[in-house]
Amino acid sequence: MKIFSYLFIVFIAVLFIFLSPNNALAGNITTITVDVEKTKAGEQNWDVKGGAPDIALCISHSLVGTLCLPEGDDIDLLRLAECKDSYHCRFSVETPDRNFKLSVIDVDFLLNDLIGTGHCGRRQTCTVGQAIVKVD
């Protein structure tokens, strides 16, 4: 009988985990503002010809996985930027209630540059590598 009780508890826990992701993002549309430094950490330009970065954003959370904007779910495979040739970008996205991982990317033709990665949450301003990120 104890085995049945343990199995029942495990079943309920697993069911709860699989149902939670839908609730983790429900109704939390957030504006994320990204301001990127004028140069990389080594004082190099973001683009070969000295141009501003082409900004994309990836959000990761253990309950919901990774979402990249404007498209995809893999930093290395990003080929589109939300804001081309800009040091400032705004995103409107559904976010988890808790802290989540942010990755700010400069999308390039051959190899994307990671502007910064770190954790942030709603109603916070965070330094993420060479970017300041404000999550409303």
N, C-alpha and C positions, 0 to 999 in steps of 0.2 A: 504493500500500500504506500510506503514511503517513496518508492521508485516512481509510482504513478503521480504522486504529489510533486516531486521534483521535475518530472517531465512536463507536467501541466504548467508549472511556473516558468520553465524554459520556453515552452510554446508561447505563453502570453508575452514574455519578454521579447522574443523574436518578432511576434506580431506587432508589438508596440514600436520596435525599431523600424520595421518596414513601413508602418503607417506614418511615422514621424516626419519624414522628409517633405511630404505634402504640406504639413502644417508649419514647417520651419520657415517657409518663404511666404506663406499666405498673406497677401495684402500689404506687403512691405515695400512698396515702390519708393525708391530712394534716389536722390540726386547725388552723384559723386563728382566732385570737381578736382581736377588734376592740374597742378602747375609744375612744370618741369624746369630744372636749372638750364641755363643757356649752354652749358658744356657738360661733357661727361666728367666723371671724377678726376680723370687724368688731364683735364683741360682740353681734351680733343672735342672737335665738333661732332654732333650727332650724325650728320650725313657727310658724305665724301666732299661735296661741294660747299660745305659750311652751312647747310640748311638746317631748319628746325626739325625736330623729330616728327614721325608719323605715329601718333599715339593710339594704342589699343590697351584694353584693360582685361585682366582675368581675375575672377573671384572664385575662391575655393573654400569649401566648408565640408567637414567630414560627413555631414548628413545628406548633402545634396550634390557633391562632386564639384566639378570645375565648369564654369561658364566664361567664355571669352567674348568680348564685345569689340567689334560689331558682329563677329561670327565665330563659331567653333568652340572647342573645349581643350585645345592643346596649344600651348605657347609657341612651340617650335613650328607648328603648321600654320600659324596666322599669316595671311597674305593681304588682308585688308586692314586699314586703319580707320578709326572713328573720326579722327582729326588729322588731316594731312598738313605737313609743314607748319606746325603750331607748337607753342610752348604751353598752351592752355587748352583744356578739353573738359567737356561736361558729358556725363553719362546718366541716363535714367534707367535704373535696373532694380529688379526685385532682390532684396538682400535678406540674409538670416537675421534673427533678433540678436544673436550673440556675435562676438567677435569673429571675423573671418579673415582669410588670407587674401591679400591683394597683390597682384603683380602688374606693374606698369611696363609696357613694352614699346620700343621704337621698332616699328615694322619696316624691314629693309628687304631689298630684292633677293639677296643671297642668304643673309644670316641676320635674324632679329637681334637687337640689343636689349638686354634687360635693364631698364631704367632703375627699377628697384622692386623689392618684394618685402612684405612685412604684414603684420596683423593690425587690423583697425576695426572699429565698430561704429554703429549708428550714433550720430551726434558727437563725433570725434574728428579732430584734425590730427593727422599722423605724418611723420616723415618716413617716406618709403624710398630708400636709396637717394637718387637725385631728384626726387619729386616730393611735393607737399600735397597730401590728399585730404580733402575735406568731405566727410560723409554726413549728409543732412539727415 
